[in-house]
């Protein structure tokens, strides 16, 4: 279902920095239900939360763009 470098959109708020509707890029697909994603701000910098710049998310939390 998901592929590396595919653009996704968040279906729910993940944390205070990652909100519903934000777009990110899949960096890794761990299995059918789990992906590793990065998000950039409007200036092109990685969005960081609690020292993380990539986020392991469940497939139910994202939608392909």
C-alpha positions, 0 to 999 in steps of 0.5 A: 500500500505505502511506498518509500518517498510517497507523500502522505497526509495526516488523518489526526493530530499526532502531537502538538507539532504534527496536526491533522492535514499536514503532509509528510514523506514516507522514509521507510515502510516497516510493515503493512501497518507501520511507516516512518515519516518526516515532516518539513515546515514552510521553510524546508526544515524538519519538524522536531518534537521531543528530539525526534525528526522522523516519526513512526506512524500507523497506516490508519493515521495517514492517507496517501496524497 
